Amino acid sequence: MEPDSHPKSIERILRNNPEIEGLRIDAVKHDVEVGFAEVIPDSPAISKIDASLARELPDPGAVIHSPEVCHSQEQGNADEVFHHHHLGSGVIEFHRGHLEPQGAVLWRHFKIPRWQNRPSSPESGDDYRKMLLLAGICGVTALAGHFLERTLPTGAAVAFAASYLCGGWYASREVFGELRRGKIDVHFLMLIVAVGALFVRAWTEGATLLFLFSLSGGLEQFAHHRTQKTINSLLKAAPKQVLRRTGDVWVAAAIEDVQSADELLVKPGELFPVDGFIMEGETSADESALSGESIPVAKRKGDHVSGGTLNLEGKAVIRVERTPQNSAVQRIIALIETAQQQKAPAQRFTDAFSRYYTWVVLIISAIAFAVLLASGHTTAEALYRTMTLLVVASPCALVLSIPSAILVAIAAGARQGILFRGGVAVENLAAVNQFAFDKTGTLTRGKLRVARIEGLNGTSEAAVLKLAASVGQFSTHPLSRAIASEAQRRGLTLAAVSDLQNDAGFGMRGVCEGTPVLVGSRALLAKHGIAIPVMNEDHAFVEVWVAGEKALGVIDLSDELRPESKPVIARLKETGVAVALLTGDRRAVANRIAAALDIQDVRAGLRPADKLDCIHRWQAEGRKVAMVGDGINDAPSLTAADVAIGMGSHGSDAALEQADVVLMHDKIENVSQALALSRAARAIIRQNLVISLGVVLLLFVSAVLNRITLSVGVIGHEGSTVIVVLNGLRLLGLGRFTGTPAKTGKDRA
C-alpha cells in the first residue's frame, strides 16, 4: 500500500459510514476507537463499521506516520473530508471536516484482528544467501577470466560469460522492474556500461563492476533479513502455554486463549506470561529485561507483575490484568514497530546524484552518437567513440568511492570486535553529536557485587559475610550468588546450616552452628521483631541484613561498574559529543553511576516509552543521536536512534536485532573506537568523491573533444578506480587516527 493511500483509507471510512463522527487510533496499544454523534448505532451498522475498519486500516504506524498526516497542519476546514489532532505519543484523532463536532461524541472501542498478535511481515525480496553465492561466483570467475585472457582466450570468454551471468542476474531483474515503472537509475547505467564493456573488450572492468554491485545487494538483503526477525526474537521468549485455574484444578491452555481475570500458576524459573496481580504466594521477579533494574523486586499478594519478567523463587498465582496482546512485551513490540515507521532511511549523496547522472550521460551519449553519424563517421566509428564516452563517463570510480571505504571500514572494525551492519551505520555514526547510554549491562556489568559490609553490635565484617553466605550458599537468587562469590573470594569457610527455609519476597532463615539466623530484607527483620537502624532514602545500594536475636550487620550490594566506562565517556567528551545516561533504575543509583563517570545529563526511572521520548526530543532539536544499550527495554529507543549500538555478548535478541553497530565481547571501550573509525571513513569517502567526480569530468570533457583515445580513457578511468580503492585501504591503519599502537611482530608473537 502506497503511503498516500492511508489518509484515503480514513476518507473512505468516513464517506461510507455516515454514523461515524471521528476515529482515534493508538499505534502503541494497537487500539482504535470510533466516535458517534450523540447515539451509538444499531447492530447492523456496527457490523458494517467493523468490517470497514478491518478492510481499510493498515498497520497503525503506517497510518500515523504517512506523509500527509506527519506534515499536514492539524487544522481543518469545512471543505475537507477530515482533519486530525495529535493527542500524544502514537495517538491521533481524525474528525470530519467541520471544525467542531456536532453535539456530544460517544466513543466505542473496536478490535482490529490484524493489529492483535499479528506475525511479522514476511520477508520480501530475494534470498540473501543466493545473492551472496552468485556474487562470490561472479568474483571468482572474473578473476579467472582476467588471468586467462592472454593465455587461453576461450577459457577467459567462458569465465567472463559466467561472471556476467551471475553478477548481473539480480541487478538486471531490478533494472527491468524499474523500467516497467518508467524509472532508471545508476544501476541501469551500470548495466549499460557492463554491456558496453563487452564491445570495447574491457571485460575485466565490466565483470568487476557487476561483482561489487551484486555483493552490495546481497549484504543489503542480509541486513533486511535480520531486521525482519526483530519481533520474532521477542515473541520466542514468551511462554506458549500456561497453567490456568479451572475449578479446583490447573489445566494447560494456549497463551492466545488467556482472558482478563483468568488465574494462572507461574512456577519458579518461568516467565510471567502476562501482566497481572499476585493473588497467592510470595516471590521475587527479575525485571531487568523490561525496566533495566538489575536488583530483583519482591512480589507479594496484590503486587503487580509484568509479562516477560522472570519469577525467581516461589510459586505464584496471578490474576490476568491484560490479555497477552496488551502485555508489557507486546507494548514494547508496538513501540519498536512505531519507531521503525518514524526512522527515515539515510539519503546518500550518490542516490540523489544518480537521479540526474544516468539521464545526463545517456542523453549526451545519444547526442554524441547522432552528431558523429551526421558528421560523416561510419556507424562503427560512431559506436566506438560513443562507447569510449560511456566508459569514461561510467560511474565505476564514483560507485566504488563509497563502498570501497565502507567495506574496508567494516573489515577494520570487525578486526577490533566492532560489527557495523552496513554502510549506512558507518556514515551515520560519523555525524552523531549526542550519545545516550543505558546503565545496566552497558556502563555496568549487569552483575551484583558486594560493595560494603557493616557489622553491628560488635560483629565483624567477616562474621556477617560468613553467616549470610552460609545461609544462602545453595540459593540461585542473584543476591545470594553475589554474597557467596564474595565469601569465596575472601577464602571464607562456610558453615553447615540446618532447618533452612525460604521466605519468598523477604529472604531466608536457618540454624547456623546452633544459632537461628535471618538473612534478607529489613522487612524480614521487622517481621520477626528485630530493630534495625534507619537508613537514608537516597541509599544507592541494595541491602541484605543479617540477624540472630538482634541485628548483626548489613551487606550493601551494587551493580559493578565497567572499569573501561569512565575512559570511554572522557574520550567521547573530548571529541565534542554530548553524553547522557538513560536508565530505568532509581535516581540514587543512577546519580552514583553518573558521578563516577562524570556524566551530568542523567535521566532515571525511565520506562521504554520514556527513553523513546528522550530520543525524539533530541532529534527534534536537530541532534544526531546514538543509543548504546543491551536489553529488551532498550529496543524501541535503539530503533528510533539515528545509530543503535548494542552489546554483543549478553545483549537481548531484540536489542541486537535493532543494532546498527554491535560491540562483540561487550567491549564498551569500542564505542569511542567505532566513532573514530566512522569519522575517518567519512573523510576518506569525501576525498574519494572529489577524486572520482573530478576524473570523470576531466575524461568526459576530453572524450567529447576527441582529445583522448579509448586506451587513455580506460587507463584514466581504471587509475581513478585504483586510487579510490587504495585510499579506502588506509582505514586498515586506523591506529594512526586514534592513537592505538599498531601491533608489531613482537606483539603478535
MARZADO-478212 format. One record per residue (C-alpha): residue number from 1; residue in one letter; x, y, z. Coordinates in pm, whole numbers, plus 50000, padded with zeros to 5 digits. Layout:
N
  resi  resn   east  north     up
   NUM     a      X      Y      Z
...
//
This chain:
749
  resi  resn   east  north     up
     1     m  50000  50000  50000
     2     e  50142  50335  49898
     3     p  50188  50596  50171
     4     d  49938  50839  50018
     5     s  49663  50575  50046
     6     h  49649  50591  50427
     7     p  49455  50921  50450
     8     k  49235  50792  50167
     9     s  49150  50491  50385
    10     i  49030  50726  50659
    11     e  48837  50923  50398
    12     r  48665  50609  50268
    13     i  48569  50503  50621
    14     l  48407  50841  50687
    15     r  48232  50855  50349
    16     n  48095  50501  50368
    17     n  47985  50523  50731
    18     p  47794  50849  50791
    19     e  47729  50748  51155
    20     i  48099  50794  51236
    21     e  48199  51131  51375
    22     g  48566  51052  51429
    23     l  48840  50791  51473
    24     r  49100  50772  51748
    25     i  49400  50548  51662
    26     d  49665  50439  51913
    27     a  49970  50297  51735
    28     v  50137  50191  52061
    29     k  49844  49997  52212
    30     h  49715  49883  51872
    31     d  49372  50021  51959
    32     v  49108  50207  51758
    33     e  48808  50393  51898
    34     v  48517  50519  51691
    35     g  48323  50831  51787
    36     f  47950  50861  51716
    37     a  47739  51176  51727
    38     e  47508  51155  52031
    39     v  47395  50793  51985
    40     i  47556  50450  51927
    41     p  47421  50289  51603
    42     d  47232  49961  51596
    43     s  47397  49619  51549
    44     p  47382  49603  51165
    45     a  47554  49943  51140
    46     i  47816  49836  51396
    47     s  47887  49520  51196
    48     k  47928  49725  50879
    49     i  48167  49963  51056
    50     d  48363  49669  51200
    51     a  48409  49523  50851
    52     s  48503  49863  50710
    53     l  48774  49917  50974
    54     a  48920  49569  50919
    55     r  48927  49626  50543
    56     e  49058  49983  50527
    57     l  49301  50029  50813
    58     p  49663  49920  50759
    59     d  49914  49896  51044
    60     p  49869  50186  51290
    61     g  50221  50317  51246
    62     a  50167  50340  50870
    63     v  49853  50550  50924
    64     i  50002  50786  51177
    65     h  50336  50832  51001
    66     s  50206  50869  50647
    67     p  50345  51185  50482
    68     e  50009  51366  50471
    69     v  49945  51310  50841
    70     c  50301  51386  50952
    71     h  50345  51707  50757
    72     s  49991  51845  50726
    73     q  49851  52107  50959
    74     e  49635  51993  51249
    75     q  49367  52240  51140
    76     g  49079  52160  50911
    77     n  48809  52346  50724
    78     a  48457  52271  50622
    79     d  48562  52170  50270
    80     e  48786  51887  50388
    81     v  48656  51535  50448
    82     f  48855  51509  50770
    83     h  49114  51680  50982
    84     h  49326  51542  51265
    85     h  49479  51615  51606
    86     h  49786  51455  51767
    87     l  49682  51361  52120
    88     g  50012  51222  52241
    89     s  50285  50970  52165
    90     g  50146  50738  51898
    91     v  49785  50861  51933
    92     i  49597  51057  51666
    93     e  49233  51157  51633
    94     f  49056  51208  51298
    95     h  48736  51413  51268
    96     r  48508  51513  50989
    97     g  48580  51839  50810
    98     h  48372  52065  51032
    99     l  48590  52227  51293
   100     e  48368  52133  51587
   101     p  48174  51806  51635
   102     q  47801  51831  51603
   103     g  47677  51754  51956
   104     a  47821  51510  52208
   105     v  48054  51239  52080
   106     l  48024  50887  52221
   107     w  48336  50669  52182
   108     r  48335  50294  52140
   109     h  48636  50061  52125
   110     f  48671  49833  51820
   111     k  48900  49532  51790
   112     i  49104  49502  51471
   113     p  49225  49138  51448
   114     r  49506  49229  51209
   115     w  49655  49451  51480
   116     q  49640  49187  51752
   117     n  49932  48943  51774
   118     r  49992  48974  51402
   119     p  50307  48797  51282
   120     s  50594  48994  51148
   121     s  50563  49073  50783
   122     p  50701  48805  50551
   123     e  51043  48867  50415
   124     s  51040  49048  50088
   125     g  51295  49047  49813
   126     d  51544  48781  49721
   127     d  51721  48526  49935
   128     y  52042  48690  50054
   129     r  52220  48352  50058
   130     k  52163  48304  49685
   131     m  52262  48664  49616
   132     l  52590  48630  49805
   133     l  52660  48293  49641
   134     l  52616  48438  49292
   135     a  52828  48740  49389
   136     g  53106  48505  49502
   137     i  53089  48306  49178
   138     c  53096  48634  48985
   139     g  53412  48745  49164
   140     v  53592  48412  49124
   141     t  53510  48377  48754
   142     a  53603  48743  48689
   143     l  53943  48681  48847
   144     a  53986  48361  48646
   145     g  53894  48539  48325
   146     h  54144  48815  48393
   147     f  54433  48569  48431
   148     l  54326  48354  48134
   149     e  54267  48646  47895
   150     r  54613  48635  47739
   151     t  54699  48267  47767
   152     l  54365  48097  47699
   153     p  54115  48333  47532
   154     t  53842  48070  47500
   155     g  53860  47986  47870
   156     a  53861  48357  47953
   157     a  53548  48412  47743
   158     v  53368  48129  47925
   159     a  53477  48267  48265
   160     f  53366  48621  48182
   161     a  53033  48492  48048
   162     a  52972  48312  48378
   163     s  53078  48622  48569
   164     y  52839  48844  48374
   165     l  52553  48599  48415
   166     c  52598  48559  48792
   167     g  52682  48921  48866
   168     g  52407  49066  48651
   169     w  52125  48825  48740
   170     y  51962  49012  49029
   171     a  52075  49356  48909
   172     s  51911  49304  48570
   173     r  51588  49188  48734
   174     e  51586  49502  48948
   175     v  51658  49728  48650
   176     f  51388  49565  48436
   177     g  51142  49608  48721
   178     e  51228  49977  48742
   179     l  51197  50012  48366
   180     r  50844  49871  48378
   181     r  50764  50151  48623
   182     g  50925  50407  48396
   183     k  51230  50466  48618
   184     i  51603  50436  48562
   185     d  51893  50498  48796
   186     v  52266  50443  48821
   187     h  52204  50065  48824
   188     f  52069  50095  48471
   189     l  52378  50286  48360
   190     m  52593  50026  48534
   191     l  52437  49751  48321
   192     i  52474  49960  48006
   193     v  52841  50015  48087
   194     a  52891  49644  48161
   195     v  52734  49553  47826
   196     g  52928  49831  47653
   197     a  53247  49695  47805
   198     l  53189  49379  47603
   199     f  53204  49577  47278
   200     v  53521  49762  47374
   201     r  53673  49441  47521
   202     a  53701  49583  47874
   203     w  53572  49256  48016
   204     t  53758  49265  48345
   205     e  53624  49609  48428
   206     g  53266  49512  48348
   207     a  53286  49190  48549
   208     t  53442  49372  48846
   209     l  53165  49629  48841
   210     l  52899  49357  48840
   211     f  53074  49175  49127
   212     l  53077  49483  49352
   213     f  52714  49566  49281
   214     s  52594  49210  49334
   215     l  52793  49184  49659
   216     s  52648  49507  49799
   217     g  52300  49392  49701
   218     g  52344  49064  49887
   219     l  52471  49240  50200
   220     e  52180  49483  50191
   221     q  51931  49196  50166
   222     f  52104  49022  50458
   223     a  52054  49332  50673
   224     h  51687  49335  50575
   225     h  51654  48968  50668
   226     r  51798  49033  51013
   227     t  51570  49330  51072
   228     q  51260  49121  50993
   229     k  51344  48888  51283
   230     t  51306  49162  51546
   231     i  50952  49087  51653
   232     n  51004  48710  51644
   233     s  51306  48742  51876
   234     l  51079  48896  52139
   235     l  50794  48652  52092
   236     k  51025  48349  52119
   237     a  51088  48437  52484
   238     a  50718  48445  52568
   239     p  50556  48126  52704
   240     k  50345  47938  52453
   241     q  50134  47761  52718
   242     v  50017  47845  53069
   243     l  49851  47668  53361
   244     r  49503  47817  53406
   245     r  49274  47750  53703
   246     t  48958  47570  53601
   247     g  48754  47498  53910
   248     d  48993  47336  54155
   249     v  49245  47207  53901
   250     w  49515  47358  53683
   251     v  49469  47296  53312
   252     a  49722  47369  53037
   253     a  49598  47634  52794
   254     a  49741  47815  52495
   255     i  49859  48167  52569
   256     e  49625  48300  52298
   257     d  49323  48170  52493
   258     v  49402  48364  52810
   259     q  49142  48625  52902
   260     s  49127  48905  53157
   261     a  49056  48787  53515
   262     d  49187  48434  53445
   263     e  49406  48290  53722
   264     l  49740  48142  53617
   265     l  50005  47941  53803
   266     v  50366  48053  53747
   267     k  50645  47833  53883
   268     p  50997  47941  53984
   269     g  51222  47995  53685
   270     e  50931  48066  53449
   271     l  50842  48392  53280
   272     f  50526  48568  53386
   273     p  50321  48524  53068
   274     v  50100  48834  53104
   275     d  50057  49148  53311
   276     g  49865  49075  53629
   277     f  49846  49083  54008
   278     i  49971  48831  54264
   279     m  49673  48651  54417
   280     e  49856  48373  54606
   281     g  50217  48316  54706
   282     e  50521  48535  54752
   283     t  50826  48556  54530
   284     s  51066  48799  54366
   285     a  51090  48894  54000
   286     d  51383  48977  53774
   287     e  51256  49280  53580
   288     s  51590  49380  53428
   289     a  51485  49290  53073
   290     l  51196  49538  53083
   291     s  51292  49808  53332
   292     g  51672  49797  53331
   293     e  51666  49745  53710
   294     s  51927  49481  53795
   295     i  51802  49421  54150
   296     p  51521  49162  54193
   297     v  51189  49305  54307
   298     a  50991  49137  54586
   299     k  50638  49036  54488
   300     r  50363  48969  54743
   301     k  49987  48938  54732
   302     g  49837  49233  54547
   303     d  50163  49337  54378
   304     h  50172  49393  54003
   305     v  50382  49172  53775
   306     s  50470  49240  53411
   307     g  50460  48988  53130
   308     g  50808  48890  53016
   309     t  50969  48921  53362
   310     l  51120  48618  53540
   311     n  50977  48452  53851
   312     l  51285  48379  54062
   313     e  51170  48195  54373
   314     g  50828  48077  54486
   315     k  50516  47961  54308
   316     a  50275  48243  54237
   317     v  49913  48257  54129
   318     i  49840  48568  53927
   319     r  49515  48718  53804
   320     v  49537  48840  53446
   321     e  49510  49218  53421
   322     r  49567  49247  53046
   323     t  49539  48993  52768
   324     p  49869  48876  52614
   325     q  49846  49112  52317
   326     n  49838  49408  52558
   327     s  50117  49289  52789
   328     a  50438  49480  52859
   329     v  50629  49277  52599
   330     q  50363  49342  52336
   331     r  50365  49715  52416
   332     i  50741  49719  52361
   333     i  50689  49538  52030
   334     a  50440  49809  51933
   335     l  50693  50076  52025
   336     i  50953  49908  51804
   337     e  50712  49896  51512
   338     t  50619  50262  51558
   339     a  50983  50364  51584
   340     q  51058  50173  51263
   341     q  50796  50382  51087
   342     q  50950  50703  51220
   343     k  51305  50620  51123
   344     a  51368  50776  50781
   345     p  51620  50592  50555
   346     a  51957  50755  50501
   347     q  51982  50950  50177
   348     r  52325  50902  50032
   349     f  52486  51151  49804
   350     t  52517  50900  49522
   351     d  52146  50817  49538
   352     a  52048  51180  49486
   353     f  52319  51226  49225
   354     s  52211  50919  49027
   355     r  51864  51065  48960
   356     y  52021  51306  48714
   357     y  52354  51146  48631
   358     t  52208  50847  48443
   359     w  51983  51056  48221
   360     v  52252  51314  48153
   361     v  52507  51053  48048
   362     l  52260  50864  47829
   363     i  52132  51181  47660
   364     i  52481  51316  47597
   365     s  52597  50977  47464
   366     a  52296  50954  47231
   367     i  52355  51308  47108
   368     a  52721  51234  47055
   369     f  52637  50921  46855
   370     a  52391  51114  46637
   371     v  52634  51402  46583
   372     l  52912  51164  46486
   373     l  52688  50989  46233
   374     a  52571  51322  46093
   375     s  52927  51445  46058
   376     g  53019  51160  45825
   377     h  53160  50898  46062
   378     t  53078  50536  45998
   379     t  52847  50352  46232
   380     a  53138  50151  46371
   381     e  53343  50467  46437
   382     a  53049  50647  46593
   383     l  52973  50347  46813
   384     y  53339  50317  46913
   385     r  53363  50681  47020
   386     t  53025  50669  47192
   387     m  53132  50361  47387
   388     t  53452  50545  47478
   389     l  53234  50825  47609
   390     l  53025  50580  47809
   391     v  53334  50409  47951
   392     v  53499  50729  48071
   393     a  53167  50866  48197
   394     s  53068  50542  48369
   395     p  53035  50580  48746
   396     c  53275  50296  48833
   397     a  53509  50508  49042
   398     l  53212  50701  49179
   399     v  53020  50394  49289
   400     l  53340  50242  49428
   401     s  53433  50560  49617
   402     i  53182  50486  49891
   403     p  53170  50101  49900
   404     s  53550  50069  49890
   405     a  53588  50284  50201
   406     i  53284  50134  50372
   407     l  53388  49772  50317
   408     v  53736  49842  50449
   409     a  53592  50028  50749
   410     i  53367  49732  50822
   411     a  53663  49494  50795
   412     a  53880  49716  51016
   413     g  53601  49734  51273
   414     a  53545  49358  51269
   415     r  53912  49302  51340
   416     q  53866  49503  51660
   417     g  53534  49347  51760
   418     i  53314  49623  51612
   419     l  53048  49492  51375
   420     f  52890  49756  51151
   421     r  52562  49643  50994
   422     g  52611  49806  50657
   423     g  52750  50129  50520
   424     v  52466  50346  50650
   425     a  52578  50269  51006
   426     v  52935  50380  50927
   427     e  52818  50702  50763
   428     n  52556  50790  51024
   429     l  52780  50728  51323
   430     a  53027  50985  51192
   431     a  52756  51255  51218
   432     v  52647  51170  51575
   433     n  52673  51453  51829
   434     q  52460  51305  52111
   435     f  52531  50972  52282
   436     a  52278  50809  52515
   437     f  52389  50518  52734
   438     d  52179  50260  52914
   439     k  52317  50171  53257
   440     t  52257  49807  53340
   441     g  52470  49575  53127
   442     t  52616  49863  52928
   443     l  52809  50100  53155
   444     t  52787  49836  53427
   445     r  52845  49463  53403
   446     g  52484  49382  53495
   447     k  52610  49166  53784
   448     l  52573  49242  54153
   449     r  52879  49256  54377
   450     v  52935  49326  54744
   451     a  53018  49695  54780
   452     r  53032  49728  55159
   453     i  52982  49523  55476
   454     e  52895  49684  55808
   455     g  52899  49486  56130
   456     l  52664  49581  56414
   457     n  52666  49508  56786
   458     g  53030  49401  56785
   459     t  53005  49162  56488
   460     s  53298  49165  56243
   461     e  53262  49206  55867
   462     a  53394  48854  55809
   463     a  53140  48705  56052
   464     v  52849  48889  55884
   465     l  52961  48773  55539
   466     k  53015  48414  55657
   467     l  52667  48388  55809
   468     a  52498  48536  55501
   469     a  52693  48318  55260
   470     s  52633  48003  55466
   471     v  52257  48051  55475
   472     g  52237  48137  55104
   473     q  52504  47906  54965
   474     f  52255  47681  54782
   475     s  52023  47958  54664
   476     t  52001  48067  54300
   477     h  51890  48418  54392
   478     p  52124  48685  54242
   479     l  52185  48841  54585
   480     s  52283  48507  54737
   481     r  52513  48428  54446
   482     a  52688  48764  54480
   483     i  52739  48715  54855
   484     a  52867  48360  54804
   485     s  53113  48482  54540
   486     e  53247  48746  54778
   487     a  53290  48487  55054
   488     q  53475  48258  54813
   489     r  53697  48547  54700
   490     r  53791  48614  55064
   491     g  53859  48245  55128
   492     l  53595  48203  55399
   493     t  53492  47855  55507
   494     l  53114  47829  55514
   495     a  52926  47666  55798
   496     a  52662  47396  55773
   497     v  52303  47518  55801
   498     s  52000  47322  55916
   499     d  51626  47392  55911
   500     l  51676  47611  55607
   501     q  51358  47792  55498
   502     n  51291  48034  55215
   503     d  51060  48323  55300
   504     a  50973  48430  54942
   505     g  50999  48803  54889
   506     f  51169  48854  55227
   507     g  51478  48633  55248
   508     m  51590  48311  55416
   509     r  51628  48172  55765
   510     g  51807  47874  55914
   511     v  52010  47745  56204
   512     c  52383  47804  56172
   513     e  52613  47650  56433
   514     g  52320  47618  56671
   515     t  52203  47979  56631
   516     p  51891  48087  56438
   517     v  51994  48326  56162
   518     l  51788  48556  55941
   519     v  51927  48678  55605
   520     g  51721  48909  55389
   521     s  51546  49244  55369
   522     r  51478  49486  55651
   523     a  51113  49374  55618
   524     l  51221  49020  55721
   525     l  51382  49151  56037
   526     a  51083  49372  56114
   527     k  50858  49071  56065
   528     h  51049  48895  56345
   529     g  51054  49200  56572
   530     i  51424  49282  56532
   531     a  51512  49653  56543
   532     i  51740  49795  56274
   533     p  51882  50144  56220
   534     v  51702  50382  55983
   535     m  51885  50436  55652
   536     n  51886  50738  55423
   537     e  51618  50723  55150
   538     d  51888  50812  54896
   539     h  52076  50497  54982
   540     a  52217  50384  54647
   541     f  52268  50016  54733
   542     v  52052  49709  54781
   543     e  52070  49583  55140
   544     v  52093  49231  55275
   545     w  52052  49223  55652
   546     v  52190  48952  55881
   547     a  52044  48894  56226
   548     g  52029  48645  56510
   549     e  51848  48756  56823
   550     k  51945  49109  56716
   551     a  52077  49275  56402
   552     l  52435  49158  56334
   553     g  52516  49354  56019
   554     v  52420  49465  55674
   555     i  52572  49388  55333
   556     d  52538  49651  55061
   557     l  52543  49528  54703
   558     s  52565  49724  54380
   559     d  52591  49668  54010
   560     e  52959  49658  53917
   561     l  53076  49947  53700
   562     r  53287  49851  53399
   563     p  53638  49989  53454
   564     e  53652  50090  53084
   565     s  53338  50304  53105
   566     k  53497  50617  53250
   567     p  53776  50645  52987
   568     v  53517  50593  52711
   569     i  53298  50876  52841
   570     a  53602  51102  52871
   571     r  53716  51027  52513
   572     l  53367  51094  52375
   573     k  53354  51429  52550
   574     e  53695  51516  52407
   575     t  53554  51466  52056
   576     g  53282  51724  52126
   577     v  52977  51498  52160
   578     a  52723  51523  52442
   579     v  52671  51221  52670
   580     a  52358  51128  52867
   581     l  52260  50838  53094
   582     l  51915  50681  53039
   583     t  51813  50417  53292
   584     g  51509  50256  53447
   585     d  51692  50236  53779
   586     r  51632  50454  54085
   587     r  51756  50813  54093
   588     a  52005  50745  54375
   589     v  52163  50454  54188
   590     a  52175  50650  53862
   591     n  52336  50951  54030
   592     r  52604  50732  54186
   593     i  52695  50582  53849
   594     a  52683  50921  53676
   595     a  52907  51079  53939
   596     a  53163  50801  53896
   597     l  53164  50856  53518
   598     d  53138  51237  53520
   599     i  52806  51238  53332
   600     q  52595  51546  53402
   601     d  52282  51459  53198
   602     v  52107  51186  53399
   603     r  51754  51056  53326
   604     a  51645  50795  53585
   605     g  51332  50587  53644
   606     l  51256  50567  53272
   607     r  51023  50321  53105
   608     p  51091  50215  52743
   609     a  50845  50479  52618
   610     d  51024  50747  52824
   611     k  51358  50656  52669
   612     l  51194  50677  52328
   613     d  51065  51026  52409
   614     c  51417  51138  52506
   615     i  51550  51021  52168
   616     h  51270  51201  51984
   617     r  51324  51526  52175
   618     w  51694  51529  52091
   619     q  51618  51462  51728
   620     a  51360  51741  51726
   621     e  51639  51972  51845
   622     g  51842  51874  51539
   623     r  52083  51635  51712
   624     k  52209  51310  51563
   625     v  52162  51051  51836
   626     a  52346  50725  51905
   627     m  52191  50494  52165
   628     v  52404  50232  52341
   629     g  52210  49954  52513
   630     d  52164  49582  52565
   631     g  51817  49496  52699
   632     i  51467  49442  52560
   633     n  51370  49771  52724
   634     d  51633  49945  52506
   635     a  51500  49804  52177
   636     p  51246  50082  52098
   637     s  51496  50363  52164
   638     l  51765  50174  51973
   639     t  51528  50153  51679
   640     a  51442  50524  51690
   641     a  51802  50646  51729
   642     d  52000  50754  51425
   643     v  52258  50491  51521
   644     a  52189  50194  51751
   645     i  52487  50036  51929
   646     g  52426  49702  52101
   647     m  52636  49494  52341
   648     g  52715  49167  52167
   649     s  52777  48902  52431
   650     h  52493  48949  52678
   651     g  52259  49177  52486
   652     s  51899  49070  52430
   653     d  51796  48939  52088
   654     a  51568  49238  52038
   655     a  51844  49489  52115
   656     l  52095  49315  51890
   657     e  51848  49285  51604
   658     q  51796  49662  51614
   659     a  52165  49744  51650
   660     d  52340  49918  51362
   661     v  52671  49858  51541
   662     v  52736  49551  51759
   663     l  53019  49551  52014
   664     m  53147  49195  52039
   665     h  53270  49066  52375
   666     d  53084  49358  52543
   667     k  53383  49588  52500
   668     i  53237  49927  52588
   669     e  53571  50089  52500
   670     n  53497  50017  52136
   671     v  53226  50285  52134
   672     s  53485  50560  52101
   673     q  53688  50347  51859
   674     a  53382  50297  51638
   675     l  53323  50673  51634
   676     a  53683  50739  51533
   677     l  53665  50475  51260
   678     s  53340  50611  51117
   679     r  53473  50968  51110
   680     a  53790  50856  50934
   681     a  53575  50665  50681
   682     r  53363  50975  50621
   683     a  53673  51182  50547
   684     i  53803  50921  50300
   685     i  53461  50896  50133
   686     r  53462  51271  50073
   687     q  53813  51251  49928
   688     n  53708  50963  49702
   689     l  53405  51153  49577
   690     v  53620  51451  49482
   691     i  53873  51224  49305
   692     s  53614  51017  49119
   693     l  53395  51307  49010
   694     g  53698  51513  48912
   695     v  53846  51237  48697
   696     v  53510  51158  48535
   697     l  53459  51525  48449
   698     l  53811  51559  48304
   699     l  53789  51239  48097
   700     f  53435  51313  47981
   701     v  53525  51658  47852
   702     s  53839  51519  47686
   703     a  53638  51240  47519
   704     v  53376  51484  47390
   705     l  53653  51696  47241
   706     n  53817  51381  47097
   707     r  54137  51456  47286
   708     i  54188  51107  47422
   709     t  54185  50758  47277
   710     l  53997  50468  47424
   711     s  54320  50336  47579
   712     v  54390  50664  47755
   713     g  54030  50679  47873
   714     v  54049  50326  48013
   715     i  54383  50398  48183
   716     g  54248  50720  48336
   717     h  53927  50555  48441
   718     e  54100  50249  48586
   719     g  54358  50473  48752
   720     s  54092  50668  48940
   721     t  53932  50342  49045
   722     v  54261  50212  49185
   723     i  54322  50541  49366
   724     v  53989  50541  49547
   725     v  54032  50175  49646
   726     l  54385  50234  49780
   727     n  54265  50545  49961
   728     g  53998  50334  50132
   729     l  54257  50078  50238
   730     r  54418  50343  50456
   731     l  54144  50272  50708
   732     l  54319  49946  50794
   733     g  54580  50161  50968
   734     l  54325  50325  51196
   735     g  54570  50306  51487
   736     r  54732  50618  51343
   737     f  54399  50804  51368
   738     t  54310  50704  51723
   739     g  54647  50676  51883
   740     t  54614  50299  51912
   741     p  54955  50149  51856
   742     a  54979  49910  51565
   743     k  55084  49559  51654
   744     t  55441  49472  51582
   745     g  55582  49131  51516
   746     k  55684  49103  51880
   747     d  55332  49195  51992
   748     r  55182  48928  51774
   749     a  55429  48675  51891
//
